[in-house]
Amino acid sequence: MMDTIGRDRRDDECSVIGDKGEIGFIDFEDDKSVCAYDTNEEGPVIISTPFPFIRGKPQSVFVGETSVHSIIIENTTSEPLELWGVNIYCSNPTDSFTLSLLEPPPDNSDVDQIQGFLEGFSLEDRVLQPWQSLTIWLSCKPKEIGLHTSIVHFDVEDERFERVVFLLAEDKISQSLASKKPYSRFPRRKQFAINEHAVVQYPAKTKTQLRNSKLPLFEIPMEIRKVLENKQVPEVITKGLMKEHYAAFFNTLLIMEELHLEKEMRSHDMEHVTMRRKGSTLLALRVPGLAERRPSLVHGDFVSAMLASQSENGTYAAYQGIIYRVESDEVLLKFGKEFDMHYRVGDLYNIRFTYNRVNMRRLYKAVQAAESLETNLLFPSQSTIRRIKTTQIKPFTSLNEEQLHAVAMILGCEGAPPYVIHGPPGTGKTMTLVEAIFQLYTARKNARILVCAASNSAADHILEKLANNSAVGVKENEIFRLNATSRSYEDVQANNIRFCFFEGLIFKCPPLEALMHYRVIISTYMSSSLLSAEGICRGHFSHIFLDEAGQASEPETMVPISNLCQKETVVVLAGDPMQLGPVVHSNDAINFGLGKSYLERLVGCELYSNGDQSFITKLVRNYRCHPAILHLPSKLFYEGKLLACKEDTSLKSWLSLLPNKEFPVLFHGIQGCDEREGNDPSWFNRIEASKVVDIVKKLRASESLREEDIGVIAPYRQQVVKITKVLESSDMPNVKVGSVEQFQGQEREVIIVSTVRSTAKHNEFDKTYCLGFLSNPRRFNVAVTRSRSLLIIVGNPHIVSKDPYWHKLLWHCSDNNSYQGCPLPERQQFADKELNFEDNGVS
C-alpha cells in the first residue's frame, strides 16, 4: 500500500524521491495564513492539520525522539472520490518528515516491530468511499535542535490541498528555558496626582546632596514645553547649531529628552501594590516591564509612596524614597526612617516614579557655560594654524609610528582646537592616551591632568594602566579616582580602592585642598561636575583627556570642558564615531542632533576630515583581531585601511570545530522562536541559547581556553539572563554574557553572538526602540570586533540577512566555507547607499 520507495526504520537516511521541491524559510509569525486552515471551506474533502500550534507556537519534540501525528482525510459526500496521492513536497531539514498508513511503533518497541514497519515520502492513489475517512501518519525524528518544517500535498480529484507543518526540536537545555508563564502585556496603569496638601516626607540629605543643591534648577520653560508637546519644531532647532545660540540649541534638545523621560515615568505609576523587605534598610517593588531601557528607571531616581487606603482623604502622607538598585523585574527602594517606622507587611501603596534631574541640570549648566569658551574649541576654523613645539620622546610603552606621532602632537599642543585620536577597534587609543599622560607626568611637574571616560569600567581601566606601570612609578598620593556617590562600594575592585575617597563606604569628593594636590584625576564625564562644584576653577588642569568620546553626547562632553577649560587648556579626544554613540531615549532629540557626539561633529569638520596631522591622528593598526575577523569591518567602516597586526595568528587547538580551519569566523544558522514570558517584554530565543551553551562546552573541552577567554553577546536582556542561568548551572560562571554596550572597549579570545530574532515582523519595533542588532551599523561593528581569535554567530540567516551589514557577514562566511546549519536565504544585492551610516539613521 506504500509507495514503492520506502525505507527501513532502522536506516538513518531517507531515500530521495524525484521531483521533490525545496523549502525556504517560512515565517509563520509574520504570515499567519500558512497554518490557518478553514476546513469547512475545502469542499467535499476535509483534511485535518497535523501538529497544530499550541498557544500560537509549534509543538515540541526532543532531539532523537520520534513525534507522530495523525492526518484525517474525510470524504463528506455521497460519491466516491479519487485520492491520487499524498506527497511530502519538501522538508527542512531535508527528509526529516515521513508518511505511513500505520501508526509508527514507539521507539522502545521490539526489533521485529521496528523492522517490519515501512515509511516513506508518498502514498499511492486510492478511492475514498462516501462518508468515509482515511487516517495516515506523519512522523518526524529530528537529529538537531531548531524549527523543522514540511509541506504535504494532497491530490483529490482535480484539486491539490496543502498543509504546512512546523515542529520545534529541542533538547533538555532549551526545554528548561521554556516560558513558565505565557506573555501578557502588563495593563496600562492609572496615573494619579499627589494632593497639593499632601505632606511629602523625604529621606535625609547627605552633605554632598546639600552641596549639589546649589546647582540651578533649570526648570523647563512653559512656552517651550507647549511647543514641543504640540509636536512643533522650535526655530532655534531649524536654524541648526551655531555659536550664537549654542546653549539655546542644546537646551531645546535636552528638554526634548526630559519630556520623553517624564512620559516614560508617568506611564509606570502603579496603584494598590505591595512592597517586601529586602535586608534591613531596603524594600523591593516588582515593576513589570523592566526590560531593555523601558522604563528607564535607574539608580538615584525618585519614588513617591502613599498608603492606598488614605489616598481618598483630603490630606495624607506621601513619602519619597530613591531607587537604590534596578534588578531584572524589580527595583530596590530606600526610604527615610519615618517611612520605615510606619511600614507594615501587606500594606497597599500607590506608587509614582520621577526621575532625578541632577544630571540633566548638570548638562544644562554645561552647555550654558560652553558659550563663553574659545570659538576654536567649539567650532574649529579651517584657517586655524597650530604651532607645535617639537619634543623628543622616550616612550614607556611599546608604540607604533602613528601612536608616537599622536603623543608628540599632544605634548606640543598649546590650547584649542582639541586634538583628536581617531581609532577603530583594537588600535590602541587608550594606550596612546596613557603614554601621553606618562610623558606629561614625568617631564612636566606643573602639569595637572583630568582624564574622563564614558563609563566607570573604562575609567577604572585607565586607572589600572596608570597605576600598574612600574617603569613610570606614578605616586599613589598623586593620582585620584573620583567616583559618584551613587556608585556601589562593592563595584570597585579591591586594588583600586586606595585611589578613592569615601566615608562609611559611600564615595565622596574630597575637599578642595586635597583635589588641588593631585596631579592626575580620573572620572566619568558626569562625575567631573563635582570638581567645579567643590571649587576647582577653569585653567587648573593643563590637560583634559576624554576617552571613549564617541559614546558621550555633546552636552556630556561639555561637562568637563566648559566647567574647567580656559584658552591654554589642551583638550584631547579619543574615540571612534563608527562605534556605539551616546545613549539618548528621545527619537526627536536623536534626529535633531543629540545623538551625535562632539567627537563625531569635530571629525566632520574640514580641519579634521582632511587628515591634517596637526589636529588629528588616525590609528590604523589593529592589534586585537585575527585578519579574517578584521577584514569585513575594515572594508565596511574604515575604507579597507585597517592593518591587521595581531602577532599570534597561529591556529589554536580549539579551532578544530571550524569547517575551514583557516577562517575563524563561523556562522551557525538556526531557526528558533522569539518568545517572551510573564509581563516581561524582553525577548529570548531558547533554541539559540541552547546552541550557544553547546558551543561553549565544546570550546571548554580545550585545556588551553579558560572560561574568562569566552564572551557571549546578546541584544536582549532576557537572552542574557537565560544564557547566564544555564552557564552558571553548568559550572561555567566566568563566561561573561552581556549586551553590545557592556562589551564596548573589551575583548575576548572567543566571542559568540546570539542574534535572537527569528521573525521579521519585529524588525520595525526594534528599530524604533534601538534594540537588537538590525538597522544599527554601529552595534554590528562593535559586536563583530570584540574577538581576538574566533568569532561565532548563532542566528537565523533569513532574518539577519535583511540587514545589509549582516547579509555581507553571512555570505562572507558562506564564501569561505564557514557556514553551518539551516539552508541559506537567497543572496541579495544591496545598493551602496544602504551601507551608509546617514541612510541607516545613526548619523
KOLROKOL-676070 format. One line per field, with one value per residue (C-alpha): residue number from 0; z, y, x. Coordinates in steps of 0.2 Angstrom, whole numbers. Layout:
pos [NUM,...] $
c3 [Z,...] $
c2 [Y,...] $
c1 [X,...] $
# end
This chain:
pos [0,1,2,3,4,5,6,7,8,9,10,11,12,13,14,15,16,17,18,19,20,21,22,23,24,25,26,27,28,29,30,31,32,33,34,35,36,37,38,39,40,41,42,43,44,45,46,47,48,49,50,51,52,53,54,55,56,57,58,59,60,61,62,63,64,65,66,67,68,69,70,71,72,73,74,75,76,77,78,79,80,81,82,83,84,85,86,87,88,89,90,91,92,93,94,95,96,97,98,99,100,101,102,103,104,105,106,107,108,109,110,111,112,113,114,115,116,117,118,119,120,121,122,123,124,125,126,127,128,129,130,131,132,133,134,135,136,137,138,139,140,141,142,143,144,145,146,147,148,149,150,151,152,153,154,155,156,157,158,159,160,161,162,163,164,165,166,167,168,169,170,171,172,173,174,175,176,177,178,179,180,181,182,183,184,185,186,187,188,189,190,191,192,193,194,195,196,197,198,199,200,201,202,203,204,205,206,207,208,209,210,211,212,213,214,215,216,217,218,219,220,221,222,223,224,225,226,227,228,229,230,231,232,233,234,235,236,237,238,239,240,241,242,243,244,245,246,247,248,249,250,251,252,253,254,255,256,257,258,259,260,261,262,263,264,265,266,267,268,269,270,271,272,273,274,275,276,277,278,279,280,281,282,283,284,285,286,287,288,289,290,291,292,293,294,295,296,297,298,299,300,301,302,303,304,305,306,307,308,309,310,311,312,313,314,315,316,317,318,319,320,321,322,323,324,325,326,327,328,329,330,331,332,333,334,335,336,337,338,339,340,341,342,343,344,345,346,347,348,349,350,351,352,353,354,355,356,357,358,359,360,361,362,363,364,365,366,367,368,369,370,371,372,373,374,375,376,377,378,379,380,381,382,383,384,385,386,387,388,389,390,391,392,393,394,395,396,397,398,399,400,401,402,403,404,405,406,407,408,409,410,411,412,413,414,415,416,417,418,419,420,421,422,423,424,425,426,427,428,429,430,431,432,433,434,435,436,437,438,439,440,441,442,443,444,445,446,447,448,449,450,451,452,453,454,455,456,457,458,459,460,461,462,463,464,465,466,467,468,469,470,471,472,473,474,475,476,477,478,479,480,481,482,483,484,485,486,487,488,489,490,491,492,493,494,495,496,497,498,499,500,501,502,503,504,505,506,507,508,509,510,511,512,513,514,515,516,517,518,519,520,521,522,523,524,525,526,527,528,529,530,531,532,533,534,535,536,537,538,539,540,541,542,543,544,545,546,547,548,549,550,551,552,553,554,555,556,557,558,559,560,561,562,563,564,565,566,567,568,569,570,571,572,573,574,575,576,577,578,579,580,581,582,583,584,585,586,587,588,589,590,591,592,593,594,595,596,597,598,599,600,601,602,603,604,605,606,607,608,609,610,611,612,613,614,615,616,617,618,619,620,621,622,623,624,625,626,627,628,629,630,631,632,633,634,635,636,637,638,639,640,641,642,643,644,645,646,647,648,649,650,651,652,653,654,655,656,657,658,659,660,661,662,663,664,665,666,667,668,669,670,671,672,673,674,675,676,677,678,679,680,681,682,683,684,685,686,687,688,689,690,691,692,693,694,695,696,697,698,699,700,701,702,703,704,705,706,707,708,709,710,711,712,713,714,715,716,717,718,719,720,721,722,723,724,725,726,727,728,729,730,731,732,733,734,735,736,737,738,739,740,741,742,743,744,745,746,747,748,749,750,751,752,753,754,755,756,757,758,759,760,761,762,763,764,765,766,767,768,769,770,771,772,773,774,775,776,777,778,779,780,781,782,783,784,785,786,787,788,789,790,791,792,793,794,795,796,797,798,799,800,801,802,803,804,805,806,807,808,809,810,811,812,813,814,815,816,817,818,819,820,821,822,823,824,825,826,827,828,829,830,831,832,833,834,835,836,837,838,839,840,841,842] $
c3 [0,2,-12,-20,-12,7,20,34,51,56,42,46,29,19,0,-12,-22,-39,-42,-24,-20,-10,5,11,27,31,44,52,65,51,39,50,34,32,46,47,38,37,34,32,16,7,-2,-2,7,25,29,47,52,58,73,76,86,105,111,94,95,86,96,103,102,109,98,94,99,86,86,77,72,63,47,44,26,26,11,16,0,-6,-21,-21,-23,-31,-19,-32,-19,-3,-5,6,-6,4,21,31,36,21,23,41,39,33,30,34,33,50,67,69,83,98,99,113,103,99,84,74,76,70,56,49,49,32,29,15,7,-3,-3,-19,-25,-18,-18,-3,-1,3,20,25,31,29,43,39,50,48,58,62,72,72,73,78,88,79,69,57,43,30,16,12,-4,-5,-23,-23,-40,-49,-34,-23,-5,5,24,31,46,60,74,86,90,107,120,139,140,128,137,154,147,141,147,164,161,144,140,143,141,158,159,157,175,181,183,199,206,224,233,234,253,255,267,257,268,260,266,275,263,264,264,246,241,250,241,225,229,223,206,197,195,176,176,159,152,149,132,126,134,125,108,110,117,101,90,84,80,88,76,86,80,62,61,66,78,78,91,93,100,106,123,116,103,116,129,117,113,132,135,122,131,148,141,135,151,160,149,152,171,171,161,175,190,200,212,226,226,240,244,253,264,257,270,285,275,258,251,235,222,207,192,177,161,167,150,139,143,145,158,160,179,186,202,210,203,215,220,230,240,249,258,246,260,263,245,246,261,259,267,268,269,254,257,245,243,230,218,226,213,197,195,182,186,202,210,227,236,251,261,276,295,296,282,289,306,298,285,288,278,266,266,249,241,227,218,207,199,195,188,197,187,194,179,167,177,175,157,156,166,155,138,146,151,134,126,134,128,114,97,91,104,99,80,74,59,43,44,61,61,75,81,88,100,94,109,109,117,125,127,142,132,115,102,83,72,72,91,94,82,92,109,101,95,112,121,108,109,117,119,106,95,103,97,91,91,79,82,76,87,94,88,105,108,127,127,117,130,144,136,134,152,157,147,155,172,171,161,167,186,184,173,181,171,171,162,159,151,147,159,176,169,156,169,180,166,163,182,181,166,175,192,187,176,187,175,177,196,197,216,224,233,216,207,212,206,208,210,210,227,219,214,225,235,230,212,214,213,229,221,216,232,238,225,230,244,254,271,278,262,252,239,241,233,244,250,238,246,243,225,221,227,214,198,189,192,184,182,171,161,173,189,184,188,206,204,199,212,225,219,205,193,175,170,185,173,160,150,149,141,135,131,123,117,103,117,125,119,116,132,142,134,139,157,160,145,149,168,168,152,148,132,136,142,130,126,119,112,108,101,86,78,69,86,98,101,115,125,121,123,113,95,91,101,92,75,78,84,102,96,88,99,100,93,78,75,75,64,51,51,36,48,54,39,28,40,45,57,67,73,71,71,63,71,58,65,74,87,93,79,68,50,44,58,54,35,34,47,39,22,28,41,38,19,20,28,44,46,55,66,78,82,86,72,74,74,92,96,99,81,76,77,62,44,37,49,41,43,61,58,59,56,63,56,67,66,83,90,98,115,130,147,160,160,154,136,134,120,121,110,120,104,101,120,120,104,112,128,117,108,125,131,116,117,135,131,126,141,133,134,150,154,155,137,131,129,124,116,115,111,123,142,144,132,143,158,151,144,161,170,160,161,180,182,171,182,170,179,172,154,153,145,141,128,115,126,140,128,120,125,129,120,122,114,108,105,102,96,98,87,95,81,71,64,53,60,75,65,64,83,86,75,84,101,96,101,93,80,64,57,68,60,75,86,72,71,90,91,77,83,101,97,95,88,85,81,81,75,80,72,59,42,34,47,49,31,29,36,23,35,42,25,20,35,32,14,19,30,16,3,14,18,36,37,46,50,41,22,17,10,-7,-10,-12,-19,-8,-15,-8,0,11,18,23,41,36,27,42,54,65,59] $
c2 [0,11,20,8,19,16,14,3,12,7,16,34,40,43,38,53,54,63,80,85,103,115,124,141,149,151,165,158,173,186,176,168,161,147,137,145,132,133,115,119,128,114,107,88,84,89,87,89,99,89,95,110,125,127,144,151,141,125,109,102,86,81,78,59,55,52,63,57,65,58,66,63,64,64,62,72,67,53,50,41,52,48,52,52,54,61,68,76,90,96,96,107,99,88,71,75,70,54,46,30,21,13,22,20,9,18,20,7,-7,-24,-26,-36,-22,-9,-19,-24,-5,4,23,34,51,47,36,29,33,26,29,37,29,40,47,38,44,39,41,42,47,60,57,67,61,76,75,93,107,120,123,108,112,102,104,90,89,80,77,74,73,89,99,100,104,109,108,117,108,115,106,113,101,104,97,97,114,123,114,120,138,137,151,147,160,165,183,196,214,222,233,251,259,273,290,299,316,319,330,348,347,331,330,324,317,315,304,314,323,320,334,330,332,348,355,350,359,375,369,379,371,374,372,369,385,383,390,378,364,368,370,353,344,350,342,359,361,377,389,388,369,373,385,372,373,389,398,412,401,386,385,388,374,361,366,363,345,342,347,335,321,327,327,309,304,312,302,286,288,293,278,267,273,260,258,246,237,229,230,217,219,216,217,229,245,241,237,228,233,222,233,223,228,232,227,234,253,253,261,270,268,270,271,288,291,295,286,293,280,283,271,267,267,286,292,297,308,327,325,310,307,304,298,300,287,283,269,260,247,240,221,210,213,224,239,240,256,266,277,288,282,290,278,263,266,266,252,236,220,218,237,243,258,270,272,286,287,303,304,313,329,332,325,334,350,347,346,362,371,364,370,387,388,382,399,408,395,399,399,387,375,373,377,375,386,379,394,389,387,376,379,364,363,348,336,321,306,291,280,270,258,250,261,261,276,284,282,290,304,307,308,320,331,331,336,350,357,374,376,375,367,350,336,320,302,293,275,260,245,237,251,256,273,271,265,281,292,283,286,304,305,296,309,324,317,313,328,342,344,358,348,344,331,326,310,307,291,287,273,268,252,262,275,260,253,269,270,252,256,272,264,247,253,251,260,276,275,286,291,284,300,310,300,300,291,302,291,297,295,283,271,255,252,234,239,245,232,230,236,252,257,265,279,283,294,288,289,274,265,280,288,307,321,326,344,357,357,339,340,354,342,328,328,316,314,301,302,299,314,317,315,328,341,338,346,363,361,359,374,369,384,385,383,372,357,359,344,336,319,312,294,285,302,294,287,304,317,334,341,327,331,349,345,344,356,370,370,368,374,390,396,387,371,356,345,328,317,299,288,281,288,271,263,265,283,292,284,295,290,303,299,318,323,310,316,334,331,325,308,315,316,331,319,315,333,338,324,330,347,351,354,336,327,331,322,336,328,344,341,323,306,291,275,261,246,234,223,213,203,189,196,186,194,211,210,214,228,237,236,242,255,261,261,245,254,244,234,218,217,204,195,177,171,153,140,135,118,123,130,111,114,125,119,130,130,145,156,159,167,154,157,144,146,140,143,145,155,173,171,182,177,184,203,205,212,207,194,177,163,147,137,149,149,130,131,144,134,119,129,135,117,111,126,122,105,113,115,130,140,147,152,170,169,167,181,179,195,195,210,207,207,191,182,187,181,164,160,166,155,139,143,145,129,120,126,139,156,165,166,184,186,204,217,225,241,230,224,240,243,225,210,191,177,170,179,171,182,176,187,180,186,173,183,198,207,214,222,239,238,235,249,261,257,255,237,221,221,225,243,248,248,254,240,227,235,233,216,208,217,210,194,191,173,166,174,163,170,160,166,164,169,173,187,194,194,208,220,224,223,206,200,203,194,179,177,181,166,156,160,154,138,143,142,128,124,128,132,149,163,169,181,199,214,230,247,257,269,255,253,272,277,293,282,270,283,283,298] $
c1 [0,15,24,37,51,52,65,68,65,82,90,95,95,79,78,76,61,61,53,55,53,64,58,64,61,43,40,24,23,24,12,-1,-10,2,-6,-23,-34,-53,-58,-76,-72,-62,-77,-80,-64,-59,-41,-35,-20,-5,5,-7,0,-2,-5,2,18,24,23,40,49,66,80,82,64,50,35,20,3,-12,-19,-38,-44,-63,-75,-90,-100,-111,-100,-83,-68,-51,-36,-22,-8,-1,16,29,33,48,55,68,79,79,69,65,47,39,22,14,-3,0,4,23,29,36,55,56,47,55,66,53,40,53,60,43,37,39,38,41,38,22,7,-1,-18,-34,-53,-61,-78,-93,-94,-78,-61,-43,-31,-12,3,16,32,47,63,74,93,97,88,78,62,58,46,37,24,12,2,-15,-21,-40,-49,-43,-38,-22,-23,-8,-3,12,19,30,39,51,65,73,85,85,93,81,66,72,72,54,42,34,20,13,17,4,6,5,-11,-8,-8,-18,-10,-13,-8,-2,-15,-7,-10,-1,14,28,42,60,74,88,100,119,131,135,117,116,131,123,108,117,116,102,85,84,65,58,50,32,32,45,36,20,28,37,21,12,25,31,50,57,65,82,82,78,92,105,119,129,140,127,114,124,116,98,101,106,94,80,87,89,71,65,74,67,49,52,58,43,31,40,40,21,17,23,14,6,-9,-13,4,14,32,43,58,75,88,86,85,78,61,58,45,41,39,33,40,58,66,80,78,59,55,72,72,90,99,95,78,64,49,34,24,7,-5,-19,-31,-28,-27,-46,-43,-40,-23,-12,7,17,34,48,62,76,79,94,96,87,86,78,60,60,68,75,70,77,65,69,67,49,43,52,43,25,28,19,20,5,1,-5,3,1,17,24,41,50,67,82,85,103,112,101,103,122,120,110,124,137,130,126,144,151,145,160,173,185,177,191,186,168,169,187,191,199,210,217,236,243,261,268,283,293,298,309,300,307,291,287,276,278,270,269,273,255,254,271,266,250,259,271,257,248,264,267,249,245,226,212,207,205,217,208,214,203,205,195,193,209,221,227,218,218,236,241,232,241,258,254,249,265,276,267,268,287,293,281,280,267,255,238,228,210,205,187,179,161,159,165,173,183,189,194,204,213,217,224,235,242,245,252,267,282,294,285,281,266,265,249,246,246,233,214,199,184,168,149,141,129,142,142,157,157,158,176,190,200,216,208,200,216,214,197,189,175,166,156,158,150,161,163,173,187,189,197,214,216,210,222,236,233,242,230,212,201,182,167,161,146,155,168,155,159,176,169,156,170,179,191,192,194,213,218,220,233,227,210,209,192,192,178,172,161,150,146,133,140,132,140,157,154,153,172,176,165,167,186,194,202,212,228,220,224,209,212,198,200,186,178,162,159,156,141,136,128,113,98,80,70,70,66,81,92,86,89,107,108,113,129,144,156,169,159,155,173,178,166,174,185,200,199,191,206,218,229,240,242,224,220,229,221,226,225,235,224,232,217,209,214,215,199,189,195,193,174,173,188,180,163,168,186,188,198,213,214,230,229,245,240,256,250,238,243,229,223,218,200,198,196,177,178,174,188,202,210,194,190,173,158,140,129,111,97,78,71,57,55,47,43,36,25,24,42,43,61,64,73,76,79,85,99,103,105,116,127,129,133,147,154,155,164,177,180,185,202,213,221,205,199,181,187,193,175,162,144,135,116,105,91,92,81,93,107,98,93,111,119,107,112,131,130,121,134,148,154,150,166,160,154,137,131,125,135,136,143,157,162,180,183,189,189,199,182,166,149,135,117,106,89,77,68,53,54,38,48,61,52,49,67,72,61,67,85,85,93,107,97,97,111,128,137,131,135,153,156,149,160,176,177,185,204,204,187,170,154,137,122,106,93,101,84,81,98,101,88,101,114,129,123,120,138,144,133,139,157,156,147,160,174,166,162,143,134,115,99,98,104,92,94,109,104,112,112,115,129,118,111,128,129,128,117,104,103,98,113,122] $
# end
